[in-house]
Amino acid sequence: MVPVAAALVLAGCGAQGQKPPKRTPEAGYVVVRTTTLPVTAELTGRVTAFQTSEVRPQVTGLIQRRLFTEGALVRQGQTLYEIDPSLFAAAGNQASANLAAAQAAAEAARARADRFKPLAEIQAVSAQDYTDALAQARQAEAQVAQARAALQTARINLRFTRVPAPISGRIGRSLFTEGALVTGNQAQPLAVIQRLDPIFVDIRESAADLLALRRALAQGGALPSKAAVQLKLEDGSDYGFRGDVEFTEVTVDAATGTVTLRARFPNPQGLLLPGMFVRAMFAQSVATNVMLVPQQGIQRDPRGNATALVIGPDNKVVAKPVTTLRTEGANWVVSAGLNPGDRVITEGSLNAKPGTVVKPVPAGSPQRIAPPPTGKPGR
């Protein structure tokens, strides 16, 4: 009986020491498809006023009154300053008197020439006397025209004593106070007006990037896109209105190697101010035949080369070199190396080595964990 019991114990120990069969590792995958994707650029920009006008005097004199509030909105044609008009009013009166005198002299010269005309026909006066009288009448008419022009100039100068707003917009601080002497050819303006709604944003893009984009468009790798621009302000918040690119400069800045793109934005709240630094995001073109692959599905070697693990025939893992352009959210944009319908491994890649067989499951499926093997304890 003892040998039989010993044999049973050894058989039981042998069953407990046997290793369970090796399970096929699971690998979560996503199926990739070709798509079209906007080529988005994020560039720096500076806010520029839509219109800027310097308020300048056109005559010389003392400022009598300032008729606006600094920082307020002004209308085109609104009087901003009054310059002392005394001298200009006197010059206008003098020009008016000179015109009256010239008109009187012209009337007398014209009457004299009219009287000489019939006398010259009957040779009662010499022809030379009539010619001289006619010339004096014409000279008097010219003097009337000169006096009228001088009067018009005097009236214009008198009107210039009221300095108007050249454009509508928001006016800055006044650089001259009441009582200050201003001249018609001074270098410093009296104030500056800026129109801030709408407003421009000047965006700088490197000439190399612009050249690459144009080559891609020429080769058919990208489709042109109307560039709608979204702004991010200095505090990191998004600007609530979208703008459109108006034009691109035709010259490259030799100092920075960049090209300026100008975008136009509505600014009804006056949130954007000239000189403000912003970041602009816009789609320059639309890339075709690209694929979006989750970032965890792309591996890189020490040299930075990108590789994707794909579930091939017979569920064997195949490593495919791929070309990545950039990230788009949580995905890599892949332009080459994959085929539509490929199953790219995004979960369980640690156990999915090239050449091994895996059990494919859609990514995001709940993982099934087998219970541990059970055995009867020996007695």
Disulfide bonds with the S-S distance in Angstrom:
none
